[in-house]
Amino acid sequence: MSLFRDVFISLSESRSLRRFAENSSLARKVSGRFVAGVTLSEALAVCQEENRHGRSVTLDALGENVQSEEHAEASAAVYHLMLDRIAEMGLDANVSLKLTQMGMDLGTDVAESIVRTLSEHAQTLNNFVRVDMEGSAYTQDTIGIVTRLHGAPAIGGSVGVVVQAYLFRTEADVDHLIAKGIRVRLCKGAYKEPETIAFASKSDVDANYVKLMKRLLTSGIFHGLATHDEAIIEQAKAFVAEQGIDRSSFEFQMLYGIRRDLQDSLVKQGYRVRVYVPFGEEWYPYFMRRLAERPANALFIAKNLFR
């Protein structure tokens, strides 16, 4: 399982494969299971459909590791448009972004300035910006930027962050974020990290996820539990019932195209569900990380290719 994951993570970092895939009509068609098209219009239509099924959305214009401020500003312009279109269409949706997409590799000040403006825009529309977590090299700066933005009067609760349960440091990060009143999306983690800083076994990652999940659920802050793991979801449901926690005080978050049956089931049971809907031309790294997470995803793609 670890070898399978490592292979796909390595493939996600291949520039030559990325260039080939993102220019291949067949590859784009195959990726459509997990990516809601390449244009904003296509993604907004998917958002409408998700809302019709009782599911909220977080919308993500795919992209990362931009190499110029002009590219970073262009990425931000797409997000400003997304926020306006969500408001105009009355969608139950917010947005997610990566700091490297907003110029993090050019300097933390570049990314922080861009995301500050986006978060202020979201605040005026009563919306929300979720800052995704990337590889461990960015973790500390990501936590720092979100903490500072959250403390700004013009932003307040309109910005939150993602944390990854496979990192040893995440328990301390969760304590810090709860103390600051910052909304968190808890996920397991989708990057290849050394065993010196991350849990290596799935059982250890799962155990840490459940531990952090319980801490978040009892914090009194609205958080998102990002997982498709039914065993963990059942533990969350049991804990919520045992503690008398209102089902509307948190949400389950899942990826577009994965376990729609489970998403529908949770909605019918009265739980809040938010679907992560990505779109855009730069879909390859995201797509490969989804294959790395679950062998079933790769099997699904293989079957469709043979068809």
Summary of the structure (lengths in Angstrom):
residues: 307
radius of gyration: 18.3
end to end distance: 25.9
largest distance: 54.5
contacts: 1011
relative contact order: 0.16
helix: 58%
strand: 14%
